[in-house]
Amino acid sequence: MADSIISSSSDTTSGSDHPIQVLSPQDIKKLDPAKILNVNIGVMGHVDSGKTSLVKTLSTLLSTASLDKSQQSRERGMTLDLGFSALVISLPASLKQEFSDKEALQITLVDCPGHASLIRTIIGGAQIIDMVLLVIDSTKGLQAQTAECLVVAEQLLANHEDASQLALICALNKVDLLPQEGRASHLANLSKKLTKLILERTQFQSVQMVGVSACVGGEKVAAGDSSGNLSTHNIDALLKVLTENLKPPSRTRDDAPFHFAIDHCFPIRGQGTVLTGTVLSGTAKINSVIEFPTLAVQRKVKSMQMFRRPVTQIKQGDRAGICVSNFDAKLIERGVAATPGTVKLLDAAVCLIRKVKFFQLSIKTGQKFHISVGHVTVMATLTILGLTKTATSPQEGEESNDNPAASHHTNIDENMGGGLPRLSFNWDEDFVHQDTLLDSSSAVKGVPKTNVSSQPPLHWALLEFQTPVYCPLDSLIIGSRLDTDGTVPVSNNNRGASDDSPSTATACRLAFS
């Protein structure tokens, strides 16, 4: 549900006029990089909702891949790839207890494309995000990719090790284009509509909405500005809400093998080749040896930077650039760099999955799906092995269940917030044959109603890849039907008397994760 709409009737303000002190690049240089905590916020929304303009307004640090720098993005006037920029503030009080060794917080903004054809790119950025900022054009309301981005965000929550740590904030953008008279009521009605149609059906229990204008006058004004002094509206309130809702990021895998998701690669004359990306797990230091599994080559880390600041070590969650020598930048654009020997080439994989509840079609054994693992998307054939074994099986002295399917039902504890547990697959265990992935645990005969979870039940499944993939174990995977057009007819029976929705509605293309 939506908690509230935070809007302002005051005059427009400069993008640099924040009550929360944003550190300047000069001040950041004085900080010890080891004293800076990094969190990654995914900026998602429908195409032309103003995501990049909002990122430009908030950011003070720009990476080599930010603000639609590619020539193709500028020619087409839309975001085509993930963009990365950041701002640094003093460490909020809510994070000081858990991160007492840190002095500042770096908020890395991951600008995701909004066009339906670029959903693969959005999914590729999903695994590195700690929090989601959903940008909605307040003049247009709910659009096709608005709903799909919410589904991606919910899968982040469902697959997060601690789902309660993931938050969603909605920025209702372009409010300056709404008439001053009636603006507040328009935003209130938009909030109610978003809540009724989408948010009430997700796991996001508390969503704050902030009415803003990333650039008064629209994207054309923002695109033509080079001074950095854009007129904005209520950006200070958005920044305040973001910082107040930041939860301690999940950083539990520093001792795991080093896995680095590469999203860009380019040469620097006289220095070597720079790989930019985000650390998924583990740590790396200068002189560490890393492997490029797809090329079967190893290189030593020559130097590292975080937003142009030299560092000697990077760890889980950090956005960084790694420089290596004697490596042709043309050999890799996206992929994984890792501790040698830890990423294998897989023809098939056994996965723990659950159906996306917004997916309207049946999911059956033998069907083919687009499987996204990191920045790679390949076709795979699905075989459903059965429901996972529950921790709530009959205890000693209780009457055992007659239904074998029920004995394999998984009921995730409410305290886990629906997050996927890390379970080991038992190769000696028998599973009940299933043709179809179940929508609800209530469909399993013999499962008590008190054990029925609000989430679809967990299943073990076999994925046989059409093209072998390099994939770290315990990776987030998302199965999709990207060959659909994303729309389905809406019958008149499904519309209310005052519903002005179009005759077609968004059909979720994300099937399971």
Secondary structure, DSSP 8 states (H G I E B T S, - for coil): -EEEEE---S--EETT--SS-B--HHHHHTS-GGGEEEEEEEEE-STTSSHHHHHHHH-SEE-SS-SS-SHHHHHHTS--S-EEEEEEEE--HHHHTTTTT--EEEEEEEE---SGGGHHHHHHHHTT-SEEEEEEETTT-S-HHHHHHHHHHHHHHHHSTTGGG--EEEEEE-GGGS-STTHHHHHHHHHHHHHHHTGGGSS---EEEEE-BSSTT-HHHHHT--SS--EEBSHHHHHHHHHHH--------TTS--EEEEEEEEEETTTEEEEEEEEEESEEETT-EEEETTTTEEEEEEEEEETTEEESEEETT-EEEEEESS--GGG-SSEEEESTT-SEEEEEEEEEE-B-TT--S--BTT-EEEEEETTEEEEEEEEEEEE---TTS--TTS---S-TTGGG-----GGGTT--------TT------SB--S-GGGSTT--GGG--SS---EEEEEEEEEEEEE-TT--EEEE-TTS-SEEE--GGGS-TT----SEEE---EEE-
